[in-house]
Amino acid sequence: MYKNYFYLLRCINELSQVINGESIIEIYTQEKDKLYIHIPLKNKPLFHLVISVNPQIFYLSIKEELHKARKNTYSFFSEFMPSKIENIKIALGERIIRIEIEYGKLFIICRGNESNILFIDNNGNINPFKKITDKFKSEINGILKQSEFINSFESLAPLLSQVDIDKAGKNLPCLGKEIINETIYRKGNPSDNLPIVIKSILSDNIAVYSDNSTGKTRFHPESFLTFIKPNDYHYFDSYFIALSKYFSSVFTKSNVINVRKEVDKYLEINLEKTSNKLNNLMSRIKSGSKELLYQQYGNVLLSNIQKLKNGLREIDLADFESGLNIKIPLDYKLSPQQNIKNYFDKARSEKIELEKSKELYIENKKEYEHLIRNKEKLLLVKEDDELLQIKKELKIKPKQSLPEERTQNSLYRHFIINGKYNVYVGKDSKNNDALTTQFAKQNDFWFHARSVSGSHVVLRVENTKEPIPKNILQKVASLAAYYSKSKTSKLAPVSYTLKKYVTKNKNHDPGQVSLSKENVFLVRPEIPKDCLLVQD
């Protein structure tokens, strides 16, 4: 109700007592849809009138001390400034405020999407704050010329004489439903009640509070009977102070709603994520360890190395321990020695991974139960403090959101290895720099083909307590070799280290870095079979 026509009349009456006879020295903007009018007062040199013509949040407010931003400001109507304020009035029946100044008139127009501020100089030239069409310019110019501008309750008589309460004020939309309801609710003749109700808007204390039944923040005369006020409501004799309290309450409520949404979204995402982890870990645990099988394959291959040849996809060999023939799959791209080494590496990895999977399952189960408890709390929480406590307990960081993460990820080539390990590949020199210096975390693994130009490659480490298997590191190294000048080589050396050992300074060219510690893999340049490119 704060922008009801009659409250705007009260607004200009209060404002005129402060600024009439003073001078506007500057009008500027530093936010979209908002104009700042600097009117230095004797004891308040930084006094400003602030006008928002945002269609959803139209208002006039005052700031007793406001410092102009040093950057991103734009001045308006500067050729007419400074200019002395002579009077402030409002159009009869229209939410159009006129500030009469020495070199023209400033019109503040509240008309939904067409809300605007126009300065019409003494020669009749229209200077808009926001761009306007010729049609709107012609229409508003006609309204301004025909309108009578007033600044007192007594001047409302011609307007109120048009009201037919039985028709719910349809012939006078500026009344608003709250005024009509209050007028009808009071005892006696509604036509007699109307001036009393309007006068209460212009002079009564203003009640500001949160409506327990709807959750909305209310703004209305303290004497209104159609609203049930809580015991702890606030009331003010100043329109501008009441407005400040109103917006403070609205924005606080908005923040609480946003926090609830943020917590709910966090729980939804992390419950799904943790649930998937638990399912994958359980499948891994149930499948058991293939350590002994891979150890057997490695031993049999080693015992029969003379029978191995390059290019084989599988081989039947006798296992001297069991006395049985076994069929062993081979990687045709690898040499006999590399195939043997690969099975021994896989045997070691199997043992480590299974034990780690059991540990991670216990950790993730605890986390899942913790999230479920907070989900249940969220459904029952009523107090704002309890909601903030849940957010604190969950350690939700400011602006944490999955969509932003995905947007950042999409700047780079994104691969997933073994359905679990996220790998990011730079696209050019500048992109490499961003990947390494901005995106990569200190404990992520960093890869680059040695002695040739190529992409920076980052393996994201989600859990620093979980060791990355060697075969995974080798697969990422193959990816780094593939996205380099070594792409056509049979084997290529690839440096790898933790991101914290990678540095870049002002003397480095784009894409160039220094390593304080590194290891090297000799790998085949390729995109591994179980490496999936994510299409963002």
C-alpha positions in Angstrom: 0.0 0.0 0.0 3.1 2.3 0.3 2.7 3.4 -3.3 -1.0 4.0 -3.1 -2.0 7.4 -4.6 -2.8 8.9 -1.2 0.4 7.7 0.4 2.3 9.4 -2.4 0.4 12.6 -1.6 1.6 12.2 2.0 5.1 11.4 0.7 5.4 14.7 -1.2 4.0 16.7 1.7 6.7 15.4 4.0 9.3 15.8 1.3 8.3 19.4 0.5 8.9 20.4 4.2 12.5 19.3 3.8 13.6 20.3 0.3 11.4 23.3 -0.8 13.7 26.3 -1.4 16.8 24.1 -1.6 18.8 23.4 -4.8 19.4 20.3 -6.8 23.1 20.2 -7.7 23.2 16.9 -9.5 21.0 14.1 -10.9 22.7 10.8 -11.7 22.2 7.1 -11.9 24.5 4.3 -10.7 21.9 1.5 -10.7 19.4 0.4 -13.3 16.0 2.0 -13.0 17.1 4.2 -10.1 17.8 8.0 -10.1 19.7 9.8 -7.4 19.0 13.5 -6.8 21.6 15.3 -4.7 20.1 18.1 -2.7 22.6 19.4 -0.1 20.9 20.6 3.1 22.5 22.9 5.7 23.4 20.2 8.2 23.2 17.3 5.7 25.5 18.1 2.7 25.1 14.5 1.3 21.3 14.4 1.4 19.7 12.6 -1.6 16.3 11.9 -2.9 16.3 8.4 -4.4 13.7 7.4 -7.0 13.2 3.9 -8.2 11.1 3.5 -11.4 11.4 -0.3 -11.4 7.9 -1.5 -12.4 7.9 -4.0 -9.5 9.5 -1.8 -6.8 8.5 1.8 -7.5 9.3 4.2 -4.6 10.7 7.6 -3.5 13.0 7.4 -0.5 15.5 9.7 1.2 19.1 9.1 2.2 20.5 11.6 4.6 24.1 10.7 3.8 24.9 9.0 0.5 28.3 9.0 -1.2 28.3 8.9 -5.0 30.1 5.9 -6.5 33.4 6.7 -8.2 32.7 4.4 -11.2 29.7 3.4 -13.4 27.7 6.6 -12.8 25.9 8.6 -15.5 24.6 12.2 -15.1 21.2 13.3 -16.3 19.8 16.8 -17.1 23.2 18.3 -16.1 22.8 21.3 -18.4 19.9 22.5 -16.1 21.8 22.0 -12.8 22.1 23.5 -10.2 18.5 24.4 -10.0 16.4 25.7 -7.1 13.3 23.6 -6.0 10.1 25.8 -6.0 7.4 23.3 -5.2 6.3 19.6 -5.2 2.8 18.5 -6.2 0.9 15.4 -7.5 -1.6 15.1 -10.3 -5.2 14.9 -9.2 -6.1 11.1 -9.4 -2.8 10.1 -11.2 0.4 8.8 -9.7 2.5 11.5 -11.3 4.6 13.7 -9.1 5.8 17.1 -10.3 8.9 18.7 -8.8 8.9 22.3 -10.0 12.4 23.7 -10.3 14.0 26.9 -11.6 14.7 25.7 -15.2 11.7 23.3 -15.7 9.7 20.5 -14.2 10.7 17.0 -13.1 7.9 14.5 -13.5 8.0 11.2 -11.6 5.6 8.8 -13.3 4.3 5.6 -11.7 2.5 3.6 -14.4 3.7 0.0 -14.3 6.0 -0.9 -17.1 5.9 2.7 -18.3 7.2 4.1 -15.0 9.7 6.8 -15.8 11.2 10.2 -14.9 10.9 13.1 -17.4 12.4 16.5 -17.3 10.5 19.1 -19.3 12.5 22.3 -19.6 11.0 25.8 -19.8 10.9 25.5 -23.6 8.8 22.4 -23.5 11.5 19.9 -24.5 11.0 16.4 -23.0 14.2 14.8 -21.6 13.5 11.2 -20.4 15.5 9.1 -17.9 14.5 5.9 -19.6 13.9 5.7 -23.4 10.3 6.4 -24.5 8.4 5.9 -27.7 6.9 8.8 -29.7 3.5 7.3 -28.9 4.1 7.4 -25.1 5.7 10.9 -25.4 2.5 12.2 -27.1 0.2 10.4 -24.6 2.0 11.5 -21.5 2.4 15.0 -22.7 -1.4 15.2 -23.2 -2.0 13.9 -19.6 0.4 16.3 -18.1 -1.2 19.3 -19.8 -4.7 18.3 -18.8 -3.9 17.3 -15.2 -4.4 19.5 -12.2 -1.6 19.2 -9.7 -2.3 19.4 -6.0 -0.5 19.1 -2.6 -3.3 19.1 0.1 -6.2 17.1 1.4 -8.7 19.9 0.7 -7.8 19.8 -3.0 -9.0 16.2 -3.2 -12.7 17.2 -3.0 -13.4 17.2 -6.8 -11.8 13.7 -6.9 -13.8 12.2 -4.0 -17.1 13.6 -5.3 -16.8 11.1 -8.2 -16.7 8.0 -6.0 -19.5 5.5 -6.0 -18.7 3.0 -3.3 -21.5 0.6 -4.4 -19.5 0.1 -7.7 -16.4 -0.7 -5.6 -14.6 2.4 -6.7 -14.2 1.2 -10.3 -14.7 4.8 -11.5 -11.7 5.8 -9.4 -9.0 3.1 -9.5 -6.6 5.1 -7.4 -8.6 4.2 -4.3 -7.3 0.6 -4.2 -9.1 -2.3 -2.6 -7.7 -1.7 0.9 -9.3 1.7 1.1 -12.6 0.5 -0.3 -12.7 -2.5 2.1 -11.9 -0.2 5.1 -14.5 2.3 4.0 -17.2 -0.4 3.7 -16.2 -2.2 6.9 -16.6 0.9 9.2 -19.9 1.7 10.7 -22.0 4.3 9.1 -22.4 5.6 5.5 -19.4 4.6 3.3 -19.6 7.9 1.5 -19.1 9.7 4.9 -16.4 7.2 5.9 -14.2 7.7 2.8 -12.8 11.1 3.6 -12.0 9.9 7.2 -10.2 6.8 5.8 -8.2 8.9 3.3 -7.3 11.5 6.0 -6.0 8.7 8.2 -3.6 7.7 5.3 -2.4 11.3 5.2 -1.9 11.9 8.9 -2.1 8.7 11.1 0.9 6.7 12.3 1.9 4.0 9.8 1.8 0.4 11.0 4.5 -1.9 9.6 4.6 -5.6 10.5 4.5 -9.2 9.2 1.1 -10.6 8.7 1.0 -13.9 10.4 -1.8 -15.3 8.2 -0.2 -14.5 4.9 3.5 -13.9 5.6 3.3 -10.6 3.8 4.7 -7.3 5.2 1.9 -4.8 5.8 2.0 -1.0 5.5 -1.1 0.9 6.4 -2.6 3.5 8.8 -2.4 2.3 12.4 -6.2 3.0 12.7 -7.3 0.6 9.9 -9.8 -1.9 11.3 -9.6 -4.4 8.4 -6.1 -5.7 9.4 -5.3 -7.8 12.5 -2.0 -6.4 13.8 0.3 -8.6 15.9 1.3 -7.4 19.4 4.8 -6.6 18.2 4.0 -4.4 15.3 6.0 -1.2 14.6 4.4 2.2 13.9 5.9 5.4 12.6 4.8 9.0 12.2 7.1 9.5 9.1 6.3 8.0 5.7 10.0 7.7 4.8 11.0 6.0 8.1 8.0 3.6 7.8 9.0 2.9 4.2 12.6 2.1 5.2 11.3 -0.4 7.8 8.9 -1.9 5.3 11.7 -2.6 2.8 14.0 -3.9 5.5 11.3 -6.4 6.5 10.5 -7.4 2.9 14.1 -7.9 2.0 14.8 -9.9 5.2 11.8 -12.1 4.4 13.1 -12.5 0.8 16.5 -13.5 2.1 15.0 -16.1 4.5 13.0 -17.5 1.6 16.2 -17.6 -0.5 18.1 -19.3 2.3 15.3 -22.0 2.6 15.5 -22.6 -1.1 19.3 -22.7 -1.0 19.3 -25.2 1.8 16.6 -27.3 0.2 18.5 -27.3 -3.1 21.7 -28.2 -1.4 20.1 -31.1 0.4 18.4 -32.3 -2.8 21.6 -32.3 -4.8 23.8 -33.8 -2.1 21.3 -36.5 -1.2 21.2 -37.6 -4.8 24.9 -37.4 -5.1 25.6 -39.3 -1.9 23.0 -41.9 -2.7 24.6 -42.5 -6.1 28.0 -42.9 -4.4 26.6 -45.4 -1.9 25.0 -47.4 -4.7 28.3 -47.4 -6.7 30.4 -48.3 -3.7 28.0 -51.1 -2.7 28.2 -52.6 -6.2 32.0 -52.3 -6.1 32.1 -54.1 -2.7 29.7 -56.8 -3.7 31.7 -57.5 -6.9 34.7 -58.3 -4.7 38.4 -58.0 -5.5 39.9 -59.3 -8.7 43.4 -59.0 -7.1 44.1 -62.7 -7.2 42.8 -63.1 -10.8 45.0 -60.3 -12.1 47.9 -61.6 -10.1 47.4 -65.0 -11.7 47.2 -63.5 -15.2 50.4 -61.5 -14.6 52.3 -64.6 -13.3 51.1 -66.8 -16.2 52.1 -64.2 -18.7 55.4 -63.7 -17.1 56.1 -67.5 -17.2 55.2 -67.6 -20.9 56.7 -64.3 -22.0 58.4 -66.0 -24.9 55.0 -66.9 -26.4 53.7 -63.4 -26.3 53.7 -61.2 -29.5 52.7 -57.6 -30.3 49.2 -57.1 -31.5 47.5 -60.0 -29.7 44.1 -59.5 -28.2 44.0 -62.6 -26.1 46.1 -65.8 -25.5 45.4 -69.4 -24.1 48.2 -70.4 -21.7 48.7 -73.2 -19.1 48.7 -72.2 -15.5 51.3 -74.4 -13.9 49.8 -74.0 -10.4 46.3 -75.2 -11.3 47.2 -77.3 -14.3 44.5 -75.7 -16.3 44.5 -73.7 -19.5 43.2 -70.1 -19.1 42.3 -67.5 -21.7 43.9 -64.1 -20.9 42.6 -60.9 -22.5 45.4 -58.6 -23.8 45.6 -55.0 -25.0 46.8 -55.3 -28.6 48.3 -51.8 -28.4 50.7 -52.7 -25.6 53.9 -54.7 -25.8 54.2 -58.0 -23.9 56.1 -56.4 -21.1 53.5 -53.6 -20.8 50.6 -56.2 -20.7 52.3 -58.1 -17.9 53.0 -54.8 -16.0 49.4 -53.7 -16.5 48.0 -56.9 -14.8 50.3 -56.5 -11.8 49.4 -52.8 -11.5 45.7 -53.7 -11.7 46.2 -56.4 -9.0 47.7 -53.8 -6.6 45.0 -51.2 -7.5 42.2 -53.8 -6.9 43.4 -54.4 -3.3 43.7 -50.7 -2.6 40.4 -49.8 -4.2 38.3 -52.4 -2.5 39.6 -51.4 1.0 39.1 -47.8 0.1 35.6 -48.5 -1.1 34.7 -50.1 2.2 36.0 -47.0 4.1 34.2 -44.6 1.7 31.0 -46.5 2.1 31.0 -46.0 5.8 31.9 -42.3 5.4 29.2 -41.7 2.8 26.6 -43.6 4.8 27.2 -41.3 7.8 27.0 -38.3 5.5 23.7 -39.5 3.9 22.2 -40.0 7.4 23.3 -36.5 8.4 21.7 -35.0 5.3 18.5 -36.9 5.9 18.3 -35.6 9.5 18.7 -32.0 8.2 16.1 -32.6 5.5 13.6 -33.7 8.3 14.6 -30.6 10.3 14.0 -28.3 7.4 10.4 -29.6 7.0 9.7 -28.7 10.6 11.7 -25.5 11.0 9.6 -22.3 11.7 12.1 -19.9 13.2 14.6 -18.0 11.0 17.4 -18.7 13.5 16.8 -22.5 13.2 17.0 -22.2 9.4 20.3 -20.3 9.6 21.6 -22.9 12.0 20.9 -25.7 9.6 22.7 -23.8 6.9 25.7 -23.3 9.2 25.7 -27.0 10.2 25.7 -28.1 6.5 28.6 -25.6 5.9 26.9 -24.2 2.8 29.3 -21.7 1.3 28.0 -18.4 -0.2 26.8 -18.6 -3.8 27.3 -22.4 -3.8 25.3 -23.7 -6.7 25.5 -26.5 -9.1 24.5 -24.5 -12.2 27.5 -22.1 -11.7 29.8 -25.1 -11.4 28.5 -26.6 -14.6 28.9 -23.3 -16.4 32.5 -23.0 -15.3 33.1 -26.7 -16.3 31.7 -26.1 -19.8 34.6 -23.7 -20.5 36.9 -26.7 -20.9 36.7 -30.1 -22.6 35.2 -32.3 -19.9 35.8 -36.1 -19.7 34.7 -38.7 -17.2 36.9 -41.8 -16.8 35.5 -45.0 -15.4 32.3 -43.2 -14.7 33.9 -41.5 -11.7 36.9 -39.3 -12.4 36.4 -35.8 -13.8 39.1 -34.6 -16.2 39.3 -31.1 -17.8 41.3 -30.2 -20.9 42.3 -26.7 -22.0 41.4 -25.5 -25.5 44.1 -22.9 -26.2 46.8 -20.9 -24.4 44.5 -18.5 -22.6 42.1 -21.2 -21.8 45.0 -23.3 -20.4 45.9 -20.4 -18.1 42.4 -20.1 -16.8 42.1 -23.9 -16.3 45.4 -24.0 -14.3 45.3 -20.7 -12.3 41.6 -20.2 -11.7 39.7 -23.6 -12.0 42.2 -26.2 -10.7 42.4 -26.7 -7.0 45.6 -27.1 -5.0 45.4 -30.9 -4.7 44.1 -31.6 -8.2 46.5 -33.5 -10.5 48.0 -31.5 -13.4 49.3 -33.0 -16.7 51.1 -31.7 -19.8 52.9 -33.4 -22.6 56.7 -33.0 -22.1 58.8 -30.7 -24.4 55.9 -30.0 -26.8 53.0 -27.6 -26.9 49.7 -28.9 -25.9 46.7 -28.6 -23.6 46.9 -28.3 -19.8 44.9 -31.2 -18.3 43.5 -31.3 -14.8 42.2 -34.4 -12.9 39.8 -33.2 -10.3 40.5 -34.8 -6.8 37.1 -34.9 -5.1 38.4 -36.6 -1.9 42.0 -36.0 -0.9 41.8 -39.0 1.5 41.1 -41.3 -1.5 44.3 -42.2 -3.5 44.0 -42.0 -7.3 44.8 -45.4 -8.8 47.9 -45.4 -11.0 46.1 -46.7 -14.0 43.7 -43.7 -13.8 46.7 -41.3 -13.8 48.1 -43.1 -16.8 44.8 -42.8 -18.7 44.7 -39.0 -18.0 48.3 -38.8 -19.2 47.3 -40.5 -22.4 44.6 -37.9 -22.8 47.2 -35.1 -22.3 49.5 -36.7 -24.9 46.5 -36.9 -27.3 45.8 -33.2 -27.0 49.4 -32.2 -27.8 51.9 -32.1 -30.6 52.8 -35.6 -29.6 49.4 -36.9 -30.8 50.9 -38.9 -33.7 53.7 -40.5 -31.7 53.6 -44.1 -30.7 54.7 -43.2 -27.1 55.0 -39.8 -25.5 56.4 -38.6 -22.2 53.9 -36.7 -20.1 54.7 -34.7 -16.9 52.3 -34.8 -14.0 52.2 -33.3 -10.6 49.8 -31.7 -8.1 48.5 -28.3 -9.1 50.2 -26.7 -6.0 53.6 -27.4 -7.6 52.6 -25.5 -10.8 53.3 -21.7 -10.9 52.9 -18.9 -13.3 54.4 -15.5 -13.2 54.3 -12.3 -15.3 57.4 -13.4 -17.3 55.6 -16.5 -18.7 53.9 -16.4 -22.1 50.2 -17.4 -22.3 49.9 -21.1 -21.5 53.4 -21.3 -20.1 54.1 -22.4 -16.5 56.9 -23.7 -14.2 56.9 -26.9 -12.2 58.7 -27.2 -8.9 58.1 -31.0 -8.7 57.1 -33.5 -11.4 56.8 -37.2 -12.4 56.7 -38.6 -15.9 54.6 -41.3 -17.6 55.5 -42.8 -21.0 52.1 -43.4 -22.6 50.3 -43.9 -25.9 48.5 -40.7 -27.0 44.8 -41.7 -27.1 41.4 -41.2 -25.6 41.0 -44.3 -23.4 38.0 -46.6 -24.0 36.3 -45.8 -20.7 36.8 -42.1 -21.1 33.5 -40.3 -21.9 33.3 -36.8 -23.3 30.7 -34.8 -21.6 28.7 -32.6 -24.0 27.6 -29.5 -22.0 
